[in-house]
């Protein structure tokens, strides 16, 4: 079974769009006719066109992902079969993209796939840590609890991202507006002033000559700079998309100041929170470590987390394996060691995750608070230099006329 997007008209001539589940496009048309709809177009949904290639499709929003996850957890906890739960969640989805995803995954499950396998066929919608956590929940029989914790995790992460984006909105708008004003002055204001100076044959100060050179450069080669910036952005994005290059970049961010502290703090918070969720859901520690490693965004630190899971699988203690890796903050190591000693690893990890999140929020708030005055000082300094470069020859010209 697969999901098909359709466009049809009813008996009154009104057009309708939607998603229907069928074995083929012909079967989808047959079902539409049975519903007294005249099919105009039927095609495989965007979610189902390339599910096994790991490409195509858009990401689900964090809100849609959290809502669908919580609905699945509630239905599965009520002893509803997974395929039926997916159908019900798809019917209640707000977007056609979400409905297509749910119906396509339902078809995969009816064909014999597990939920984690069906999720993994849509990597643009479901992150790696999500699929790994669901797989661990299926293997341990604690899928309901894992899904509930995943929904809370996605919601908390979305709230944190929104908080940072809103805090950075004003500095970003200020920088864009100030940059636009500077460019307009370079293109329209400075050339007119230059003509006045050239008419009087005035010797221009160095700052003014630099400004004139920049103005001529912007007017003559501004489009070249824009094209080069666009090409550079595309090339950088492709370079980062290569796994080996991404690993190099992540290693740099995790080991070099001033990025190392924030990168390691964020990775440790994600690792501890995910591991606490799975351990408290009675997922075996080795499986939980694999899922927590997948939740670590930095590839270099993720490799260290995978190595920790391998050492625990070989019989090492969790605290000792984490300490040997050197990738985790001392506070997390101390709490994990006390949790292992007391036999309450889950609550200890949960406490550590909360503490790391608080420290991370404080660090991010400090950095964001520094961005606004830094942008103000930078743009104010640039505008001041522009005004000085324009006013200096005017003052000199007035003094020359007065003398």
N, C-alpha and C positions, 0 to 999 in steps of 0.2 A: 504494500500500500504506500502511496505517495500523496503529497499535497499538490493541488493544481489551483492556480489563480484563474478566475473566470470573469467574463463580462457578458451579461445576458439581459434580456428584456422580459418583463412579465406581461400578463394579458392586457394591461392598460397601456403598454408601450413605454413604461418607465424603466430606465436602465438600472441594473444592479451590478455591484462588484463584490467579490468575496473569495473565499478559499474553500475548496471542497476536497475530501479525501477519496481517492479511487485507485484502482490498480493500473489504469491507463487513461490517456486523454479521451479515448472513446467511451470508457466507462464513466468518466466525469460528465461527458455530454449526455449520456443516457440518464444519469441521476438528475441532471438539471431538467431534462424533459419530463421526467417523472414528477418533478416539483412544479410543472407547468411553467417552466422558464425556457425561453428560446436562446440557446447559447450563441453568442457572437464571436467570442475568442476564448480559448482554453489552452493554457500552457503550464508547464511545470513551474512551480513557485520558485522565487529567487533563492529560497533556503534550500531547495532540493536539487538545484541544477548541478552544483559541484560539491556535494557534501563530503566526498571522500578525498578531495584534493587539498583540503585545508585552506581554500581561498574562496573569495567571493562573498557577497553579502555584507551587511552593515552590522555593527555591534548593537546589541541591545543596550538601552540606557540603563544606568544603575538602578533607577526607580523601577523600570519594568522587570529587570532581572531579580531584584529583591522581592517584588510582588509575586512573580511567578514562583520563586523558590518557596516563599512562605505558603502559598496556596498548595503547592505540591506536598509540602511537609504536612499540612493539615489533612489533606485527602489521604495520603499514605498512612498517616496515623489513625485514620478512621477506617482502615482496612480496605480502602479502595485500591483496585489493581492499578499498577503504574500506567498501563496503556489507557485505561479509562480516566485516570487522573490527568494525564496529558491532554486528552480530548476535552475534558471539562475546563482545564486552564486555558486551552486554546480558544474555546468558545467565549471565555470571559476576557480575553486579551483586548487591549485598547487599539493596537495597531495590527495591520495585516501582516507585517513582518513577523510579529510574535506569534500570530495564529499559524502562519506557515511553518515556523520552526517547530511548534508543538505538534502539529499534525505530521510533519515529516519524521520527527523523532518517534512518534507513536507507530508510524509505519515500520521504522527500523526495529523497534522492540517486538512488534508482531512478527517480524521476520527472524526473531531469535537473538537480537543483540541485547546487551545489558544497557541500563540507563547511562552509565558512565561512557560506554562506547558510543552510544547515540549522541551524547553531549560532545564528545571529542571530535565528531565529524563536522562540528560547527565552531571552530576555534575563534572566529571573529565575534561570536556572541557569548561564548563561555570560556573564560580564561583557563589556563592550565591548572592552576591551583584548585579551581572549582571542580573540574573533571576528576582530578586526583582525589580530592576530598570525598566526592560522591562514590568513587570506586572503593575507597576505604570504608565508607559507611555501608555499602552493599556487602562487602566481604565480612564485615563484623555484625551485620544484622541490625545496625543502628542508623539506618538511613534517615528516619524521621528526625532524630536529634541533630544529625549532621546538617540536614537541610535547614532546620530552624536556626542553628548557629551560623550557617552560611548567609542566610537572609539578614541576620543582624550584622554580620561582618560587612556585607556589601552596603547596607544602609549607613553604617558608621563611616565607612571609607568615603561614601558619596558626600556625607555631610562635611567631612573634613576637607574634601576637595572644593566644595562649594564655598566654605569659609575662606580658604586661601584665595580662590578666584575673586570673591567679592572684595577681599582686602587689597588685592593687587589691581582692581579695576580702575580706581581713581588715579594711581600713579601711571598706569598704562595710557589712560585717556589724556592725561596731562602731557606725557611724553609725545604722543601722536600729534596733539594739537600744537605743541611748541615746535616740533620738527616741521610741521606743515607751514607754520608762520615763518620759520627761518628760511625754508626753501622759497617761499613766495617773496621774501625780502631779497633773496639772492637773485631771483629771476626778474622781478619787476621794479624794485625800489633802487637797488644798488646801481644798475645801469643808468638810470636817470640822473642820479647824483654824480656819477662819473662824468657824464657829459658836461655838467656845470663846472666841475673842477678843470676839465680839459679846456673849456672856453677861456678860463682865467689864467691858464698856464701855471697853476699852483703846484709847488712841490708837495707831494703827498707823504704822510708818515708811513712807516713800515707796516703798521697794523692795517692801515687803509689799503696799501698795495696788496697785502695778503688777501684781504677781503675781496678786492677786485679780481684777483686771480682765481679765488674760489668761485666767485660769481660767474666768471667766464667759463670755468670748467663745468659748473652745473648746467649752464645754458647750452654748451656745446656737446658735452659728453654725459649728461645726466641719464639719458636713455640707455647708454652703453653700461653705465654703472648698474641701473636697474636690471638689465638683462643678465649681467654677470652675477648679481646677487641671486636672481632666480635660478640661474644655472648652478651656482654654488649650493643653494639650498637643496635642489634636487639631487645633486651629486652627493652631498653630505647624507641625505636621507637614504640613498641607495647604499652608501658605504656602511652606514650604521646597520642597515638591514642584513648585511652579511654576518653570520654567527661569529666568525673569528674576529671581525672588527668590533662587533658589539661586546664581545668578551674583553677585548683590549680597552675599550672605553670604560666598561664597568670596573675593570681592575684599576684603571687610573682614578676613577671617582671614589673607589673604596680605599685607596691607599695614599692619596695625595691631598694635602691641605689646600684650600679650606673646605673641600667637599667631603672628606673622609668621615668627619663626625656626623654630619647630617645623613649621609648615605648609610652608615652602619647603624645609626639609631633607628632609621626608618625600617631597614631590613630586619633588625632584631625585634622591633615591635610587631611586624607582620608575622615573623617566624613564631614568636612566643604566643601571640593571639590565636593563630591557626592551630598550633600544637595543643594549646589548652583546650580549644574547642573539641578537638578529636579525642584527646585523652579523657576528658570529662564525658564524652559520648561512648566510652568503653571501646574505642578503636585500639587495636594492638599498637604498642609503642613504635615498632618498626614501620608499620604502615602509616601511622600518624606522622612520623618524621619525614617520610617520603612526600606526603602531601604538604607538610609545612615547608619543606625545601622548595617545592614547586611554587609556593606562595611568596617566596623571596624574590623581589623584582630584580635585584642586581645579580647578573650571571656569575660573577666572580664569587660573591658570597653564597650564591645558590650552590655552587660546586663545593664550597666548604661545608654547607649544610648536608649535602648528599654524602660527603665523606663522613660526617658525624653519624648519619644513619647506617652507613656501612660498618663503622666501628661498633655501634650498638648491636648490630646484627651478629657481629663476631663475639659478643659477650662483654664488651666494655660498658661501664656505667655512663649514663647520659652526661652528667656533670663533667666527668673526666674527659669524655670525647669532645665536648664543647670547649673545655679549657685548652685541650691540645690543639684545636683548630686555630685559636687565636682570633676568631672572627666575631666574638660576642662580648658585650660589655661586662665588666666585673659584677655589676649589680644583678644581672640576669644569671650569671654563673652561681652567685651566692644563693639566690633564691631557689634555683634548680637543685643545688646540693642539699639545701635544707628540706626541700620537698621530697627528694629521694630518701633521705634519712628518716623522715617521719612517715613515709608511705602515702603522702598526700600530694603527689606530683601535679595532678590536675588543678586543684585550687592554688597551688604555688605558682604554676605557670600563668594562670588567670590573673593572679595578683601582679606578677611580673609584667604581663602584657599591659595591664592598666597603668602601672607605674611608667613603663616605657612610653606609652601613648601620652601621658601627661607631660613627661619631659620633652617629647617630640613636639607637642602642641606649644609648649613654652618656647622652645628653640625656634620653631617656625614663626610664632608671633613676634619674637624679637627681630628675626630677619626681615619680616614684612614691615615692622615698624621702622626699620632702618631704610627701607627702600624708598618710602615717600619723601623724607627730607633729602635723601641722596639725589633723587630725580629733580626735586625742586632746586637744589644747589647747582646741579649740573646744567639744567636748562636755563636757570637764572644767570649763571656765569656766561653761557653762550650768548644769551640776549644782551648782557651787559657789554661783552666784547663787540658785538655788532653795533650797538649804539655808540660805543666809544670810537670805533673805527669810522663811523659816519660823522660824528660831532667834531672830532679833532681837526680835520681839514676845514670845517665850517668856521670854527673858532679862529683858526689861523687866518682864514680869508677875511673875516671881519676885522681882525687886528691889522691886516695889511691895508685894508680900505681906510681904517681910522687913521693910520699913520700917514 
